[in-house]
Structures are given as structure tokens and as C-alpha cells.
Amino acid sequence: MTGIKSYLAIFFVFSVTACTTTQRVNLLDPQLSRFDNVYSFGQARFIDGELHLISSSNWFLTTKQRYSNFILTADIKMPNVDEYSNSGIIFRGQIEKDKGGKRVVGYQAEIDPSPRRWSGGLFDQGRRKWLYPEHPKRSHKDNDFIKSHLPSWSELQAGAYKPDEWNSLRVVCDGASIKIFLNDVLTTHVEDIKDDEGVIGFQHHGSKSYKRSGLRDNVVRFKNIFIQELKQ
């Protein structure tokens, strides 16, 4: 029995020390000094400790630094507007040249206030589209997608998002494992090896009223943005 206890003790210590964390870093400051705009459009402002985004087209404000394994947390509040509104956070994102300049592609923790209610799902922006949950026409998984640890999208996951309130997102990337928590509900847990590092980007999906007349009611707000890198 002593041998088994010794083995368990060694296993526990190894499990705890195999993956350690660095200091938790606040990504926001008044100058937004940790971010770049790689697009030719989109506007970001730092207002009362919050990141306010608006754009005429689909757009991501990205970090200058690239990250691999980490715990990312952020609070997001969507505008209450009549026009289409959608957002999310790209992580391990890749910046590519595009015909109009540059664009960002990659994993995206989705915020989807539509009647579909897929907030907390995983979208592959600019590439394979929906990885989880599976869309009947817009899911194009390849050999880099290993598996999902969760069954079909449930009412618990669909109900995690709170309209007209601040919602808390947590993204945990550790090797091939990707987890997304929305308001402490595990909404996504997949294994995928497409990208192992990249930038983090905060999305505004674009506002027609802003593009047409400069109206700024469709502003997406983020706050409490922190990242803690994981060291193997």
C-alpha cells in the first residue's frame, strides 16, 4: 500500500508542476499600447477602463505579441441595436496578406446574440468556419481537427449568454486542447492542431449604419482583459 501511495504522490506532484503559469497580464491601457490595427478601417477607443470597438466591416484589433498556451479572460457587452451585431475573440490568430491589405484568420470564440444562440462556440475565421457546434453547411473540418469532447450543442450551452448584460469569456489553450467557457459554462472543448501560436484579436463584425452615416450606437465593449501564459 505504501508503494501505491508513493506513486500517487509522485504523479500528483508531476501533474501540478508539469504545467505552470506566469504572471497574469492586463492587456488594456489608455494608449492601447499592446495592440495593432492591421486593417485600413476600424476604430478602437479606451473609455473608462473599457475597450470600445466600431467598424464599417468585419474587423479585429490584434495584439502585437503572439501567444501559444494561455488562459485568456475578458468581459464583453454587446449593443442593443436593431441591425445585425456579432463579435468574438480570435486567438492563435494568423495575419495574412489580402487583396485589400491584411486580414486575420484563426480560431474564434464566438459571441452570437442571434436566435441561433451559439455564443461560446468555436469558429475558424477565414478558413474552416464552424468547428463546434457543427453547422449543416458551414463546417469544413480537416485532418487538423482531432475531436470534440462535448456532445451536440445543448440548452445549457445555448443559455449561457446573457443578452444586454456583461458576459465573461474564458479561453484556455494548452497544446491541442482548446476550451471556451462563457459565464463559467464550458461551451467548447475540442482538440485541434491547425495553429499552436498567434495573435489575439477582438472583433467588431461591422455596422451598416456606421458605414452609411457615422452612427455609433453599434459599439462592442470589452473590459477586464487578462492573459496568463502557461509554461510546459
C-alpha positions in Angstrom: 0.0 0.0 0.0 2.9 2.3 0.7 4.2 1.9 -2.8 0.8 2.9 -4.3 0.6 5.9 -2.1 4.1 6.9 -3.1 3.3 6.5 -6.8 0.1 8.6 -6.4 2.1 11.3 -4.5 4.7 11.5 -7.3 2.0 11.5 -10.0 0.2 14.4 -8.2 3.3 16.5 -7.9 4.2 15.9 -11.6 0.7 16.8 -12.7 0.8 20.1 -10.8 4.3 21.1 -11.8 4.2 19.9 -15.5 2.2 23.0 -16.5 2.8 26.2 -14.6 1.5 29.7 -15.1 3.3 33.1 -15.5 2.1 36.4 -14.1 -1.4 37.5 -15.1 -1.1 40.5 -17.5 -3.7 43.2 -18.1 -3.8 43.8 -21.9 -5.6 47.1 -21.6 -4.0 50.5 -21.0 -5.2 54.0 -22.1 -2.8 54.1 -25.1 -3.8 50.5 -26.2 -0.1 50.0 -26.5 -0.3 46.2 -26.7 -2.4 46.4 -29.9 -2.1 47.0 -33.6 -4.7 47.7 -36.3 -3.5 45.7 -39.3 -6.6 46.7 -41.3 -7.2 50.0 -43.1 -10.5 50.5 -41.2 -12.0 50.0 -37.7 -11.7 52.2 -34.7 -10.7 51.3 -31.1 -11.0 53.6 -28.1 -10.1 53.3 -24.4 -13.0 54.7 -22.4 -13.4 54.4 -18.6 -11.3 51.3 -18.5 -13.1 49.7 -21.4 -12.2 48.8 -25.0 -14.8 50.2 -27.4 -14.8 48.9 -30.9 -16.7 50.0 -34.0 -16.1 49.4 -37.7 -17.7 49.6 -41.1 -16.8 46.0 -42.0 -15.7 42.8 -40.2 -12.6 43.7 -38.3 -10.2 42.6 -35.5 -8.0 44.7 -33.2 -5.0 42.4 -32.6 -2.2 42.1 -30.1 1.3 42.9 -31.1 2.5 39.8 -29.2 1.9 36.2 -30.3 0.7 33.7 -27.7 0.8 29.9 -27.6 -0.6 28.3 -24.4 -2.6 30.6 -22.1 -5.6 31.4 -20.1 -7.4 34.5 -21.6 -10.3 36.2 -19.8 -12.4 39.1 -20.9 -15.9 40.6 -20.3 -17.9 41.6 -23.3 -21.1 43.6 -23.7 -23.0 43.7 -27.0 -25.0 46.7 -28.1 -28.8 46.6 -28.1 -29.4 47.6 -31.7 -31.8 46.6 -34.5 -29.1 45.9 -37.1 -27.0 42.7 -37.1 -24.5 42.6 -34.3 -21.9 39.9 -33.7 -18.5 39.7 -32.0 -15.9 37.3 -30.6 -12.2 36.9 -29.8 -9.7 35.4 -32.2 -6.8 33.5 -30.6 -3.7 31.9 -32.1 -4.6 34.1 -35.0 -2.6 34.5 -38.2 -2.1 37.7 -40.1 -2.3 37.2 -43.8 -1.9 39.4 -46.9 -5.2 40.1 -48.6 -6.2 41.8 -51.8 -7.2 44.8 -49.7 -4.1 44.7 -47.4 -4.1 42.4 -44.5 -6.6 40.2 -42.6 -6.7 38.0 -39.6 -7.7 34.3 -39.7 -7.9 31.7 -36.9 -9.7 30.2 -34.0 -12.5 32.5 -32.7 -14.5 32.2 -29.5 -17.9 33.3 -30.8 -20.4 35.8 -29.4 -23.6 35.2 -31.3 -26.6 37.1 -29.9 -28.8 35.8 -32.8 -31.7 33.4 -32.3 -29.3 30.6 -33.1 -27.6 31.1 -29.7 -24.2 29.7 -30.5 -22.3 32.1 -28.2 -19.3 30.3 -26.8 -18.9 28.1 -29.9 -15.7 27.8 -31.9 -15.4 29.4 -35.4 -12.4 29.2 -37.6 -12.4 32.7 -39.1 -11.4 32.9 -42.8 -10.8 29.1 -43.1 -12.9 26.1 -41.9 -15.8 28.1 -40.4 -17.7 26.3 -37.6 -15.7 23.7 -35.7 -18.2 23.4 -32.8 -21.1 23.2 -32.8 -21.4 21.7 -36.3 -23.2 23.7 -38.9 -25.1 21.7 -41.6 -23.5 23.7 -44.4 -20.7 25.9 -42.9 -18.5 23.3 -41.1 -15.4 22.3 -43.1 -13.2 20.3 -40.7 -10.0 18.8 -42.0 -7.4 16.4 -40.6 -6.1 19.1 -38.1 -9.4 18.8 -36.2 -8.9 15.8 -33.9 -12.2 15.6 -31.9 -14.7 17.4 -29.7 -15.0 16.3 -26.1 -18.6 17.6 -25.9 -21.8 16.1 -27.4 -24.3 18.1 -29.5 -25.0 21.7 -28.6 -27.3 21.7 -25.5 -29.8 24.1 -24.0 -27.3 24.7 -21.1 -24.7 25.9 -23.6 -27.2 28.0 -25.6 -28.5 29.6 -22.4 -25.0 30.7 -21.2 -25.1 34.0 -23.0 -27.0 36.9 -21.2 -28.4 39.5 -23.6 -27.9 43.2 -22.6 -25.5 42.2 -19.8 -21.8 41.8 -19.4 -20.7 38.3 -20.3 -17.5 36.7 -19.1 -15.4 34.7 -21.7 -12.5 32.4 -20.7 -10.3 30.7 -23.3 -7.8 28.0 -22.3 -5.3 26.8 -24.9 -3.0 24.1 -23.8 -1.3 22.2 -26.7 -4.0 20.8 -28.9 -6.7 21.3 -26.2 -9.0 24.3 -26.6 -11.6 25.2 -24.0 -14.1 28.0 -24.1 -16.1 29.0 -21.0 -19.0 31.5 -21.2 -20.1 32.7 -17.8 -18.4 29.7 -16.3 -20.3 27.2 -18.5 -18.0 25.0 -20.6 -19.3 25.6 -24.1 -16.5 24.2 -26.2 -13.8 21.6 -25.6 -12.0 20.4 -28.7 -8.6 19.2 -29.8 -7.2 20.8 -32.9 -3.7 21.2 -34.3 -4.1 23.8 -37.0 -2.2 26.6 -35.2 -0.1 26.4 -32.0 0.5 30.1 -31.6 -0.6 33.5 -32.9 -2.2 36.9 -32.1 -5.3 37.6 -30.1 -7.9 39.8 -31.8 -11.1 41.5 -30.6 -13.9 41.6 -33.2 -16.4 44.1 -34.5 -18.4 42.5 -37.2 -19.2 45.8 -39.0 -22.1 48.3 -38.8 -24.0 49.4 -41.8 -25.4 52.4 -40.0 -21.9 53.5 -39.0 -20.7 53.0 -42.6 -23.6 54.9 -44.0 -24.0 57.8 -41.6 -21.4 57.5 -38.9 -23.9 56.5 -36.3 -22.0 55.0 -33.3 -24.8 53.0 -31.5 -23.4 49.6 -32.5 -20.3 49.7 -30.3 -18.9 46.4 -28.9 -17.4 46.8 -25.4 -14.7 44.8 -23.7 -13.2 45.1 -20.2 -11.1 43.1 -17.7 -8.9 41.6 -20.4 -6.2 39.5 -18.9 -3.9 36.8 -20.1 -1.8 34.3 -18.2 0.6 32.2 -20.2 1.1 28.5 -19.5 4.6 27.1 -19.4 5.0 23.4 -20.1 
